[in-house]
Amino acid sequence: MEKENKYPIKYAVLELKEKGGYLVGYKDIARGNIVSKCYVLESTIRYTSDGGSNLFHKVVFPFSNLETFKRSLRNQSQYIGEKTIPRYDFDNDPYKATVVSELFDTYEEAKEKAQAQNEKMKSQTILEISYHTSGPNLTQAIADYEQEFTKHLAICQSFEELALLKTEDMNITPSMSKIKKMEVPK
């Protein structure tokens, strides 16, 4: 029998990526941002030298493999892989963890953030195209990119819908303030 999982659950923005090939130096290619439920493993405050601070969270997204989903679409099916649950490696580091800066209690809040990040991604790429292309080719290059971006975003949206359907059993944790104080050994 599997041990019950009691990690807090929140919404977060997941950046869906594909493995890039030779032309992009084998770097991952971001295709779009979606909303997903996630298991929250850690929250860390990082203080900066200017007196500020940043809050980061290590989370595990149950589904994040865009390539598996795209392969299934070519076979006229919709499969996003097996559900990933939090695990730890030999060094007690979370396996398949992603660092995010924001967690959300509602889908709507997270969706707003994901859409803003998609618009930012689109704008940055158009600026890069404008920088590298000039003359009459610029308009066509931007139109081609926007068409490609819209196609990839539609696939990401389908992935989001299926992931949310497959995680209906994951209930959002209303509050994460139940922190137990650990005694420091003397």
N, C-alpha and C positions, 0 to 999 in steps of 0.2 A: 504494500500500500504506500502511495506517495505521501510525503509529508506535506501538511497544509502550508500554503504560501501566505504569509501575513504582511508582505511588504506594502507600504502605502502606494496607492495608485492615483495618478494625476494625468491630465492631458499635457502634451508637449508638442512642439513643432519638430518634425522629423524631416531632414533633408535626404531625399532619395537620390542615390548615386548609382552609376554603372561603372564598371572597370573600363578604363580608357586603353587604347592601343598605342601603337608606335607613334602615330601622328601627334599625340598629346603627351608623349613621354611616359606612357603607362600610368598616368595620374587618373584618379577617379573623376568622372564627369557628373556634376550636379545636374539633375533633370527637373527638380521641382521640390517644393516644400509642402508637406501635408500635416494634418492633425492626426495624432495617434495617442492612444492610452499608453502608459508606461509604468513600469515598476520603479519606484524611487529607492535607490540603494544608499546614497550618501548626499549630504548637503555640506558644502564647504564655504567658509567666508575667507576670502583672500584680501589681506590689507595691502594698500599701496603706499609708496613713500610720500605721497602728497596728502596723506591722512584719510584718503577715501577707502572704500572697500567694494568688493564684488562678490556676489553670491553665485556659486555654481552647484549643479546637481549632477550626480552620476545616476543614469537611468538605464534600464534595459527595455527596448521596444520589443513587443511580442512578435512583430513582423516587420522586416526591413529589407528583404531581398527583392529588389526591383527586377533583377535579371531573371529570376525564377518566374516571376509573374509575367514578364514579357514573353518568355519562352512558351508559357502555357497559353498565352493569347494566340500565338502562331498556330497552336494545335486546337483552336476553337474551344478553349476551356478557360477557367479562371482559378488559378492555384497560386497562393502566396507563400507556400512552404509550411513547415511545421512551426507551431507556436514556440517561441524562445522564452524560457523562464530563467530567472537569475541563477547563475552558477559562479563558483569561485575556483580559480586555478590553484596550483600548488603553493604559490606565494600569497594566497588569500586575496588576490586582486580579482575584482568582478570581471567575469568573462562576457564578452559582447556588450560591454557598457559603453554608453555614449555620454558625453558631457554636454549639458544644456544650461542656458543661463536663466530660463524662465519655465515655471510650471503653472498650469492653469486649472481652475476648478470647473470651468465650463467649456464646452466645445466651441461656443460662439467667440469667446475671448481668444482661444487658441487659433481659430480659423482666421480671425482678423489679422493676427500676427503672421500667420503662414502666407496669407494673400499679400501683405506688405513686403515680406521677404521675396516672394515670387516677382513682384513688381520691381524691386530693387535689383534682383538678378537679371531681369530682362533689360532694365535701363543700363546697367553696367556693361552688359554684352553689346548693346547697341552703341555705346560710347566706344568700346574697343573696335567694333566694325568701322565706325566713323573715322577712327584714328588710323586704321590700316588700309582703308579703301577711300578712293576719291573719284570725283567726276560722275559720269552717268552710271557707273557700276554701283555706286553707293545706294541709290534708291532700291535697286533690285536686290542687293545683298541684304539690306534691312528687311525688305518684304519676305525674302526667302527665310531669313532667320526667324521672323515673327511667325511664319507659317509652321516652321519646324518646332519652335518653342510651344506653340499652341497644341500641336500634336503630342509632344512629350508631356505637357501639363494635363491633357485629357487622360493619358495613361496613368499618370500619378493620381488623378482624382478617382479613377476606377480602383486603383490600389487602395486609396484611403477608404472608400466605401466598403470594400471587401474586408479590410482590416478592422474597421469599426464593427461590422457585422460579426466577425469572428471573435471579437473581444467584448461582446454584450454581457458576458458573465463577469467581467471585471468592473466592480463598482468603485466609483471615485471616492477616495478617502476625504471626508469633510475637513478634517483638521489634522495637522501633523505635529501638534504640540506635546504629544505624549513622549517626552524624552526622559529616559531614566538617567539619573546622575550616577556615574561610575566612581567608585572610591579609588583614590590614587594610593598605590602600595607605598608603605613607608620603609 
